[in-house]
């Protein structure tokens, strides 16, 4: 029951970073537009992770945008 291919966090993280940099390079914070953008990014990231063909794994993608206003997040 072992997976055919072990999960490789480094390669997945690199791919996610590429997607985020390409998608968010010139984006300004807009709470109304980001609800749609977060869904779009989650779909792109999930598709990219599935391309690695890690069998017997399930993936949950959660995209969260927070406006940086100099306040701490606890």
C-alpha positions in Angstrom: 0.0 0.0 0.0 3.0 2.3 -0.3 2.8 5.1 -2.8 4.5 4.5 -6.1 6.3 7.8 -5.9 7.2 9.5 -2.6 6.1 13.1 -2.1 8.9 15.5 -3.0 8.2 18.7 -1.0 11.1 20.7 -2.5 10.1 20.2 -6.1 6.4 21.0 -5.3 7.4 24.1 -3.3 9.6 25.4 -6.2 6.7 24.9 -8.6 4.3 26.8 -6.3 6.7 29.6 -5.9 7.0 30.0 -9.7 3.2 30.1 -10.0 2.8 32.7 -7.3 5.6 34.9 -8.6 4.2 34.8 -12.1 0.6 35.5 -11.0 1.2 38.1 -8.3 4.2 40.1 -9.6 2.2 43.4 -10.4 -0.9 42.8 -8.3 -2.1 45.4 -5.7 -4.3 44.4 -2.8 -8.0 44.5 -3.6 -10.2 42.4 -1.3 -13.0 42.1 -3.8 -10.8 40.9 -6.6 -8.8 38.6 -4.4 -11.7 36.3 -3.6 -11.7 35.3 -7.3 -7.9 35.3 -7.6 -7.5 33.0 -4.6 -9.8 30.4 -6.2 -8.0 30.7 -9.5 -4.6 30.3 -7.8 -5.8 27.3 -5.8 -6.9 25.6 -9.0 -3.6 26.3 -10.8 -1.6 25.1 -7.9 -3.7 21.9 -7.6 -3.3 21.2 -11.3 0.5 21.7 -11.1 0.8 19.4 -8.1 -1.3 16.7 -9.8 1.2 16.9 -12.8 3.8 15.4 -10.5 1.7 12.2 -10.4 2.0 11.4 -6.7 -0.4 8.4 -6.3 -2.2 7.7 -3.1 -2.0 11.3 -1.9 -4.9 13.8 -1.6 -4.1 17.5 -1.7 -5.8 20.4 -0.1 -4.9 23.8 -1.4 -5.7 26.9 0.6 -4.8 30.4 -0.6 -5.0 33.2 1.9 -4.3 36.9 1.2 -3.7 39.3 4.0 -3.1 43.1 3.5 0.2 44.2 5.1 -0.7 47.3 7.1 2.1 47.2 9.8 -0.1 45.3 12.2 1.0 42.0 13.7 -0.9 38.8 13.0 -1.3 36.6 16.1 
